[in-house]
Amino acid sequence: MLEKAYQLLKKNYDHMVKIRRYLHQHPELSFKEFETAKYIANFCLLAKSCGKKK
């Protein structure tokens, strides 16, 4: 199970770095992360797996 998680992380590493860099380039104040919330919601819709169990 842990090995599968490592493989998934390794496979998606570049994309995760891209997301992190975008969020750090567009900071928002605490409790006022409206654009961040939109970005994550869009990411989840595109991934079609956020919050869903397979």
C-alpha positions, -999 to +999 in steps of 0.1 A: +000+000+000+028+024+009+047+015-022+016+023-043+014+058-026+051+064-034+046+055-070+016+078-073+035+107-057+065+101-080+043+100-110+026+133-102+055+151-086+059+177-114+022+185-114+022+189-076+052+212-078+034+233-104+003+236-081+025+246-052+043+272-072+011+287-085-004+289-050+027+305-036+028+330-065-008+340-057-010+343-019-041+353-001-048+364+035-060+337+060-097+331+059-099+351+026-086+324+003-113+328-023-092+324-054-073+295-038-106+278-031-117+282-067-083+269-079-086+238-057-123+232-066-114+234-103-085+210-098-109+185-080-134+188-108-107+182-134-093+153-115-128+138-111-116+120-080-113+145-052-134+132-023-145+101-041-136+066-031-129+041-059 
